[in-house]
Amino acid sequence: MQDKKLYEKLLGLKAPWQVGKVDLQMQESKVTVTLTHEPLTRFPCPMCGRKCTTHDHRHRQWRHLDTCGFITMIEADVPRVRCQEHGVLQIPVPWAEPGSGFTALFEALAISWLKVSTIKAVSERMKISWDEVGGIMERAVRRGLLRREACPIEELAIDETSFQKRHEYVTVLVDRKKGTVIDILNDRKKATLKTWLETNKEQLKEVLSVSMDMWEPFINAVKEGIDDAERKICFDRFHVAGHFGKALDKVRATEHRALCLEGYSPLTKTKYDWLRTKANDDYKDKRAFLRLTKLNLKTARAWRIKEAANGLWSYTYRGAAQRNWETLLGWIARCRLDPMKKVGKMVRYYLWGILNTIMKRVTNAIAESINATIQKIKARACGFRNRVRFRTAILFHKGGLSLLPSGVLDY
């Protein structure tokens, strides 16, 4: 009787459910707890809640948390009720989610461990298969998405992240205001993003900004899917800075090779010094580097252009920002550095979105931070072969979802 009362407390059972038997199997290191219900109980229909008579029973079994190192299994004959309106249906049980082979408490523990560990580690620790752990994660994400309220999105960020090698990408949609992933799309094509924007048009009615990099399919999809998009599209500052940095590095590499052929290059082992910004002055030898910047080097000229561009993001008036960017673009057009001139043409073409970013004070830093976390998730899992599992893992860790089974709230 004490064992029965103990498991009734542990499982949080309420009438009409009760523990019928506790079977301890020492050789198998296993405890089987059999649950029963009071006879002639009328259970509510899962669809309409009307009290119905029992039609028959289906034997079910669930894995529960271990008891003193013993594997604990819960067994019960689950009633199916006959509803006049909805027919014969199986009732839900209070200790487990529908369709799960684990109790709610077991799934809750697995979910808490999955947040800090790998599927393989949780599988070994909880003595269940890899697929069963994956199923717990999938059900958790499915629950979370069903519970998520369709709130207006004011600040949308669109970014891409690698799924596999050979330029396999997925599109990550982030609510910048909440710092959570909204959805993951299977590729980075215009049609896919446009379909998503049209499907979620109601949520995007109040959107104020859409931050992204200068990927033409994204731009065109947003222009066609969101009203007044040209006033809302903001090109991320760090992507723009990245283009200037890559152009500078091309100039440095070309000049370094040419100087090496002449016998000596002052640019040796200075690659990362040129790519740093003044705000991050972690130079090996700052004085030596500053002397380099004063030499008549093409790299020094490209560096000054890059630094000038980094200083044009703090304006408060659009007219002043535009005038200074156009002055810089004029300098770039006359600089005789082909990589820089190429970036200058791109910036001139997308200047309207850069000015939007400056005026709205928008940054894609949150999306980039989430992207870095996604790469850690992928590395920890040693990669994903399946896009569905990749999407599930991202939403599990960064979706801001309510993942725990509803039954856990009853304990």
BELVENRA-V65964 format. One record per residue. RES is the residue in one letter. PSI is psi as a letter, one per 30 degrees, with the letter a starting at -180 (999 if undefined). BURIAL is b if it has 9 or more other C-alpha atoms within 8 Angstrom, else e. D_LAST is the distance of its C-alpha to the last C-alpha in whole Angstrom. Layout:
BEGIN
{{RES/PSI/BURIAL/D_LAST} {RES/PSI/BURIAL/D_LAST}}
END
This chain:
BEGIN
{{M/e/e/21} {Q/e/e/20} {D/e/e/19} {K/e/b/17} {K/e/b/15} {L/e/e/14} {Y/f/b/13} {E/e/b/11} {K/e/e/9} {L/e/e/8} {L/f/e/8} {G/h/b/6} {L/k/b/9} {K/l/e/11} {A/k/e/15} {P/g/e/17} {W/k/b/15} {Q/l/b/16} {V/k/b/17} {G/e/b/20} {K/k/e/21} {V/j/b/21} {D/j/e/24} {L/k/e/24} {Q/j/b/27} {M/e/e/29} {Q/e/e/31} {E/f/e/29} {S/h/b/26} {K/k/b/24} {V/k/b/21} {T/k/b/21} {V/j/b/18} {T/k/b/19} {L/k/b/17} {T/l/b/19} {H/l/b/19} {E/k/b/21} {P/l/e/25} {L/g/e/26} {T/k/b/23} {R/j/e/24} {F/l/b/21} {P/k/b/21} {C/k/b/23} {P/f/b/21} {M/e/e/24} {C/f/e/25} {G/g/e/23} {R/k/e/25} {K/k/e/25} {C/l/b/27} {T/l/b/28} {T/k/b/27} {H/e/b/29} {D/a/e/28} {H/l/b/26} {R/k/e/25} {H/k/e/24} {R/l/e/21} {Q/k/b/20} {W/k/b/17} {R/k/b/17} {H/l/b/14} {L/k/e/14} {D/k/e/17} {T/j/e/17} {C/h/e/20} {G/f/e/22} {F/k/b/22} {I/k/b/21} {T/k/b/18} {M/k/b/18} {I/k/b/17} {E/k/b/19} {A/k/b/19} {D/j/b/22} {V/k/b/21} {P/k/b/23} {R/k/b/25} {V/l/b/26} {R/j/b/29} {C/k/b/29} {Q/f/e/33} {E/e/e/33} {H/f/e/31} {G/a/e/31} {V/k/b/29} {L/k/b/26} {Q/k/b/23} {I/l/b/20} {P/l/e/17} {V/k/e/14} {P/f/e/10} {W/f/b/9} {A/l/b/12} {E/k/b/14} {P/k/e/18} {G/g/e/20} {S/k/e/18} {G/g/e/19} {F/l/b/16} {T/l/b/12} {A/e/b/10} {L/e/b/9} {F/e/b/13} {E/e/b/14} {A/e/b/12} {L/e/e/14} {A/e/b/17} {I/e/b/17} {S/e/e/16} {W/e/b/19} {L/f/b/21} {K/f/e/22} {V/f/e/24} {S/l/e/25} {T/l/b/27} {I/e/b/26} {K/e/e/28} {A/e/e/27} {V/e/b/23} {S/e/b/25} {E/e/b/27} {R/e/e/24} {M/f/e/21} {K/h/e/24} {I/l/e/24} {S/l/e/27} {W/e/b/27} {D/e/e/27} {E/e/b/24} {V/e/b/23} {G/e/b/25} {G/e/e/23} {I/e/b/19} {M/e/b/21} {E/e/b/23} {R/e/e/20} {A/e/b/18} {V/e/b/21} {R/e/e/22} {R/e/b/19} {G/e/b/19} {L/e/e/23} {L/e/e/22} {R/f/e/20} {R/k/e/23} {E/k/e/25} {A/i/e/29} {C/l/e/30} {P/k/b/33} {I/j/b/34} {E/e/b/37} {E/j/b/38} {L/k/b/38} {A/k/b/39} {I/k/b/40} {D/l/b/40} {E/l/b/41} {T/k/b/40} {S/k/b/41} {F/e/b/39} {Q/a/b/42} {K/l/e/46} {R/h/e/49} {H/h/e/47} {E/j/b/44} {Y/l/b/42} {V/l/b/39} {T/k/b/39} {V/k/b/36} {L/k/b/35} {V/k/b/34} {D/j/b/33} {R/e/b/35} {K/e/e/33} {K/f/e/30} {G/h/b/30} {T/l/b/29} {V/k/b/30} {I/e/b/30} {D/l/e/32} {I/k/b/34} {L/l/b/37} {N/f/b/39} {D/a/b/42} {R/h/b/44} {K/l/e/46} {K/e/b/47} {A/e/e/46} {T/e/b/43} {L/e/b/42} {K/e/b/44} {T/e/e/42} {W/e/e/39} {L/e/b/40} {E/e/e/42} {T/e/e/38} {N/h/e/36} {K/e/b/39} {E/e/e/37} {Q/f/b/35} {L/g/b/38} {K/e/e/40} {E/g/e/40} {V/k/b/40} {L/e/e/42} {S/k/b/43} {V/j/b/42} {S/k/b/43} {M/l/b/44} {D/a/b/47} {M/h/b/50} {W/j/e/49} {E/e/e/52} {P/e/b/49} {F/e/b/47} {I/e/b/49} {N/e/b/51} {A/e/b/47} {V/e/b/46} {K/e/b/50} {E/f/b/49} {G/f/b/46} {I/k/b/45} {D/k/e/48} {D/h/e/50} {A/e/b/49} {E/f/e/52} {R/f/e/50} {K/f/b/47} {I/k/b/47} {C/k/b/47} {F/k/b/48} {D/k/b/46} {R/e/b/48} {F/f/e/47} {H/e/b/48} {V/e/b/52} {A/e/b/52} {G/e/e/51} {H/e/b/54} {F/e/b/57} {G/e/b/56} {K/e/e/56} {A/e/b/60} {L/e/b/61} {D/e/b/60} {K/e/b/62} {V/e/b/65} {R/e/b/64} {A/e/e/64} {T/e/e/67} {E/e/b/69} {H/e/b/68} {R/e/e/70} {A/e/e/73} {L/e/b/73} {C/e/b/73} {L/f/e/75} {E/f/e/78} {G/f/e/77} {Y/k/e/74} {S/j/e/71} {P/f/e/70} {L/g/e/66} {T/k/e/66} {K/h/e/62} {T/g/e/61} {K/e/b/59} {Y/f/e/56} {D/e/b/58} {W/e/b/59} {L/f/b/56} {R/l/b/54} {T/l/e/54} {K/e/e/56} {A/e/e/52} {N/i/e/51} {D/h/e/54} {D/i/e/53} {Y/l/e/57} {K/e/e/58} {D/j/e/61} {K/e/b/61} {R/e/e/65} {A/e/e/66} {F/e/b/64} {L/e/e/65} {R/e/e/69} {L/e/b/68} {T/f/b/67} {K/f/e/70} {L/l/e/72} {N/i/e/74} {L/k/e/71} {K/e/b/69} {T/e/b/66} {A/e/b/67} {R/e/b/67} {A/e/b/64} {W/e/b/62} {R/e/e/64} {I/e/b/63} {K/e/b/59} {E/e/b/59} {A/e/b/60} {A/e/b/58} {N/f/e/55} {G/g/e/56} {L/g/b/57} {W/g/b/53} {S/g/e/53} {Y/l/b/55} {T/f/e/54} {Y/k/e/57} {R/e/b/57} {G/e/e/61} {A/e/e/61} {A/e/b/59} {Q/e/b/60} {R/e/e/64} {N/e/b/63} {W/e/b/61} {E/e/b/64} {T/e/e/66} {L/e/b/64} {L/e/b/64} {G/e/e/68} {W/e/e/68} {I/e/b/66} {A/f/b/69} {R/g/e/72} {C/f/b/70} {R/g/e/72} {L/j/b/68} {D/e/e/67} {P/e/b/64} {M/e/b/63} {K/e/b/65} {K/e/e/63} {V/e/b/60} {G/e/b/62} {K/e/e/63} {M/e/e/59} {V/e/b/58} {R/e/b/61} {Y/e/e/60} {Y/g/b/56} {L/e/e/57} {W/e/e/56} {G/e/b/52} {I/e/b/53} {L/e/b/54} {N/e/b/51} {T/e/b/49} {I/e/b/51} {M/e/b/50} {K/f/e/47} {R/h/e/46} {V/k/b/44} {T/k/b/43} {N/g/b/41} {A/e/e/40} {I/e/b/36} {A/e/b/37} {E/e/b/39} {S/e/e/36} {I/e/b/33} {N/e/b/36} {A/e/e/36} {T/e/e/33} {I/e/b/33} {Q/e/e/36} {K/e/e/34} {I/e/b/31} {K/e/b/34} {A/e/e/36} {R/e/e/33} {A/g/b/32} {C/h/e/36} {G/l/e/37} {F/k/b/36} {R/f/e/38} {N/k/e/36} {R/e/b/35} {V/e/e/32} {R/e/e/30} {F/e/b/32} {R/e/b/31} {T/e/b/27} {A/e/b/27} {I/e/b/29} {L/e/b/26} {F/e/b/23} {H/e/e/25} {K/g/b/27} {G/f/b/25} {G/h/b/23} {L/l/b/20} {S/j/e/17} {L/f/b/16} {L/k/b/12} {P/k/b/11} {S/e/e/10} {G/f/b/7} {V/e/b/6} {L/f/e/6} {D/f/e/4} {Y/999/e/0}}
END
